[in-house]
Amino acid sequence: LSYSKSYEEGADDGPHEMSPNYYYNALKYPCPPNLSIWWNIGSMLFLVLGAQLLTGILLSTSYTPDEALASVSLEYVMRDSNYGWAVRSLHMGGASMFFALIYTHVARGVYFGVYLKNPHVWYSGLSLYVLSMGVGFLGYVLPWGVMSYWGLTVITNMMTVIPGGARALDWFQGGFVISDVTLKRVFILHFLLPFVILGLSLTHVLLLHMNGSSNPLGLDETEFSVPFHPYYSIKDLAGFALLLAALVGITFTFASLTADPLQWQPVNKMKTPSVIKPEWYFLYAYAILRSIPHKAGGVSTMFAAIVGVAVFPMISGREKFQSMKVCPPARFVFFLWVANFTFLTVIGAQEPAGGWVLAGQFGTFFHLSALVMIPMIKEEWEWHLYQGARLSESCYPTKF
């Protein structure tokens, strides 16, 4: 399966070394031969990002960033514009699909230890995630429903915990309160930042191609590679078909599945809803924010929980096996971490009272602890594994 050499077409004087540029050709990029379906998530994210850019541009032609006209323009899109309802439903469903794929992509990276092979790719991916969270929240504000207004109020007030944050908040709002100026700035940022995400995504892929892809075994398979086309291009096309089927199903069947009913109500600045909550893909972070009674402490803990995966390359050793397949204890903690993420998502949608607060504090503690425990358990397990092998070899030397 080695793909390090090939015969040059039309040549009759034996094999020739490939030119360096050949390896960076999109179709002939050398890949490990054992990549599973979890490695299709990255290409699916590109497809969803393209769909979001296209539908977002189409929606921007009919949207009016004005407090009095925002909901009216959306009514026009849903009722009068040709296929506007389909474009908006696809945009809404695509946002949920995008973050579902991101979380799956991150979980795959943690499980198979891809951060050990490509730390720079890991950090660029983390930057993409944080930027995507910002764009997703800005898009949540644009319908200008009850949850849009009060969600923007909660999130923007977090700026006051940093030095000079109050002045920065006034600058962003365009005054002392949220107004038309604020909505226009939110719209402009939501329109421009996805193109930044697209550029950073291309950088993410280029960094990946510099060191090569990881693999499910977590071993160095540089000498055993296959070309991207046709082996993985076909798999990507199959993944695209499944993804498009899921998007169409969400668009035409469950378009408002994740939308809060309060998003369809006009803004009432004089009445605060009993429960203020974001979209489902931000609920885990919102639960962590509410679990700490101190404002600055809650914001700091939430930020640490979001970017906490950045510590994996820092505290990991030089493991020979990147994957958790050879480390049952780390695998057990990983699945508990995933279950706890779901648990925090459920808590974030509840009213912050009674046992839900205590449950959120427990989930927050375990989430942050698991971020440190997983790489340390992997390193300790591998040390004992090789130490035991060395002791066994010294006690029972191999005879030839």
N, C-alpha and C positions, 0 to 999 in steps of 0.2 A: 504493500500500500504506500510505500514511500513515494513522495511526490517531489523530492528534491532535485531530480534530474528528469529529463525527457529527451526524446529525439526530435531534432529540428526537422520540420516538414521540408521535403525536397532535398535533404542532405543525404549523402551516401557515404560519409566518412566517419560514421560512428556517433555516439551521443555527445551532446553539447550541454554545457551549463546554462541554466536559464538566466536571462538578463535580470538584474535586480528589479526593474520596473514590472516585470511579468508577475512578480509576487503581489504587487499592489494593484493589479488589474482586478476590477470588481468581480468579474466572472471566474477568474482563476485564483482567487485568494485561497491559500491553503488553510484548511480547517481540520480539526481532529476528526477521526472517522466515527466516533461514538457519541456525537451530540444528540441529546434527546429533545423532546418536544418543548422542554422548558427554555431552550435556546431560540425558539421562534418568537418569544415575547418581544424582543427588541424590534424586529421587523414589523410586528403588529403595532407597536407603539408609533412607528413612523407612519403607518397607514392611517391610524386614527388621528395623528397630528395633522396630516394632510387634509383629512376630512373636516377637522375642526377649523383649519385655516380657510378652507373653501366656504363652508357654511357660515362662518363668522363674517367673511367679507360680504356675502349675500345679505345677511341680516343687517349689517351696518348701513346698507343703502336705504333701509326703511326705518331704522331706529332713530329717535330724537332724544338726545341727552338733556331733557328738561323735566323738572319735577312735575309739571302739569301735563306734559305730553308723552312722557315715557310709557306709561301704561296704555295710553291711547294708541301710540305707534305699535305696540305689541299686539293690541287688539286688531289693528289693521293687518299686521303680518299673519295672525292666526285666522282671520275671517275673510279678508278681502284680497290679499296678495295671492297671486297664482302659486300654489304649492308652498306658500309661506309656512303653513302649519307643519308640513313635512320637513322643511329646512330647519325650523326651530326645534322640532322634536328630535331630529337627528343631531343637532348641536347639543341639546340637553343630554340625550342618551350617550353621545360620544364623550362628554365630560366624565360621566360616571364610568364608562368603559375605559377611558384613558387612565383614571386613577386606580381602577381595579387591576389593570395591567401593570402599572407602576409598582403597586404593592406586591404583586406576584413576582415581578422582575427583581425587586429588592430581596424578597424572601429567597428566591433562587440563588442570588448572589451570596447571601449569608450561609445558606445550607451547603453550597458547593465551594465556599471559600474563594470566590473569584477575586476578592480584594487582596489576596496574597500574591497573585500573579500580576495584577494590574492595579496598583494603588492609585495611579493618576486617573485611570478610567473610573475607579470607584468615586473619587472626589468630584470628577466632572459630572458623574451621574447624580451625586448628592446635590450639586448646584442646580442641576436640571429639575430635581424634585422640589427644592425650595422655591425656585422660580415658578414652577407649575402651580404650586400651592397659592402663590400670590395672584397669578392670572386667574385661577379657578375662583378665588374669593372675589376678585373684581367683577368677574362675570356673574356671580351670585347677586351682586348689588344692582346690576343694570335693570332687571325687571321692575325695580322700585316698588316692591310690595312691603308689607309690614316687616317681614323677616329681613329684607334687604336693608331697610333703614336702620333697624335696631341692631342688626349684625354689624353694619358699618360703624355704628356708634360704639359698640363694645370693642371691636378690633382696633379702631383708630385711637381710642383712649388708652390703649396699652403703650402708645408712644410716650406717654407722660412719665413712665417709670425711668426713662433714661435722661441724663443731663441734657437740657435744651430741648427735651421732647415736647414741652408745651408750645414752644415757639414753632417747632417743626409741624405740630398738629394744626396750628393756626394757618401756617403757610399752605399745608395740603388742603385744608378745608376751604381756603380762600376767605376766611373770616372766623368768627368765634363759634359759629354753628354750622352744621351741614346744610348746604344749599345747592342751588343750580350749578354754581361754580364747582362744587365738590363732585357732583355727578358728571359734569363734563370732563373733569380730570380723570375720574375713574374710567370713563369710556375711552379716552385717548390712551391711557396706559394699557387697558385691556385689548385695544386694537394693535398697539405697537409691540408689546412684550412677546406675543407668540412668535414673531419673526426673530426675536433674540433667542428664543427657545430653539427655533429651527437651526439657527447658526451654531448654537452651542451643541445641539444634537449631532451635527456634522463633525464638530470637533471631537465629540465623544467617540464617534465611530473611527475617526482617524487615529486617535490614541489607542483604540482597541487593535487596530491593524498594525500598529507599531510592534507590539509584543505578542500578538496572536491571541486566539480565544482560549479560555479554559475548557475543561471537559468534566463530565460527571465523575470520573475516577480521581480527578485532581492530580494527575501525574503529568510529567513532561512528555508530550507526544510530538515533539518537533519533527522527529524523523519519521513519523507515521501520520501522514496527512493526505487529505483528498481535496480536490478543487471544489470551490463553492458551487460551481455549476458543472454538472446538473444535480449533484447529490443533495444540496440543501436549498437550491432555488426551487425545486419541486416541492419540498417540504414547506417552504415559505408560502408558495401559492396555495397549498392545501390549508395552511393556517389562515391566509387571507379569506378564503372561501368561508371557513367557519366563523371568522370574525365578522364578515359582512352579513352573514345570516343572523348572527346575534344582534348586530346593529339594526338591521331591518326589523327583527322581532321586537326590539325595544321601541323603535320609532313608531311602528304601526299598531302595537298592542299595549305596551306599558309605557307610554310616553311620559306620563306624570307619576311614575312609580315612586321616585325618590323626592319629588317636590313636596314641600310643606304646603298645606292648604292656605296658610296665612300669606303665602307669596302671591295669591290671587286677590288679596284684599288691598284697598288703597291705604297709603301711609297715614297713620294717625300719630302725630308727634306728641300728643297729650296723654296717650295711654300706652304703657309698656306691657307687652305680652307676658303671661305668667311664665312661659318657658321660651327663652331665646336660644335657638340652636342653628348651626350651619348645615350644609349638606352632609350626607353620610360619610364622605371621605375625609371630613375634618373632625368628626365627632370624637375620635380617640384623643386628638390634641386638645379639643375643647373640654373633655372630661378631666384631663390632666390640669388644665388651666384652672378649673373650678375646684379641684381637690385641695389646692393650697389656699388657705384663707388670706394670706398676705398677698397684696397685688403684685409687688415686684417679685416676690418669691414664686408666685404662680406663673408669671410671664417667663422668668428664667428657667423654671422647671419644664415648661412646655417647649421652649426653644431647645433645651438640652435633650428632650425626648425626641424631637424631630430630627436633629442633626447628630444624635448619639451614635448612629452607625459609623460616623467618621472615626471612632476610636478603634474600630476593628483592625485596620492596618497598623495602627500605632502600638497596640499592646500585644499583637500576635508575634509569635516567634517564627523561626524558619522551619515550619512543619514540612515534612516530606510529602504528606498526604493533605491536600487542601480540603477535600470533601469530608463531610460528616459521616459518610458511609462506613468509615472504619472507627467511628467514635460514638458508641451508643449513648453515653452520658450526655454529650453535647447535643445529640439528636433529640433526646428526651427534653432537655431544657428548651431547645428550639421550638418544638411543637407546643410546649407550654407557653412560650412567648407569643406564638401565633394565636393560640386560644385566648391569651390575655389581651391581645390587640382587639379581638372580636368582643371581648368582655368590656373593654373600655369604650368601644363604639356604641354598645348598648347603653352604657352608663351615660354617655354624652347626650343621649336623646331624652333622659329623664330629668325630672325636676330636682334641682340640687338641694335636697332635704333628706333628713333621716339617714337611713342606712346607705343610701346611694352615695353620700359624701364619703363615708367610711370605706365603702367598696371602691370608690375612685382613688382614694389614698393608697389602698392596698395594691390596686392595679398599677398605679404610678410607680410605687416602690419596686414592684416586680419587673416592670418594663425597663426601668433604668438599671436594675441589678442584672437582668439577663444580658444587657448590652456588654457588660464587663465579664460576666461569667462564661459566656459561650466561647470566646477565643482563649480564655485562660484554661477552661476545661479541656479544650482541644490540645493545647500545648502540653498540659500535664499528662493527659492520656497517652499521647504519642511518646513522651519521655519514658513513662513506665513501660510502654509496649516495647520500645527498643532496648531499654535497660534489662527487661526480662529476657529478651532474645540474646543479649550479650552474656547474661549470667548463665543461661541455658547452654550457650556455646562453650563457655569456659568450663562448665561442669561436665558436659558431654561433648568433647571435641570430635569433630568429624574426621573419620579416618578414610584415607584413600588407598 
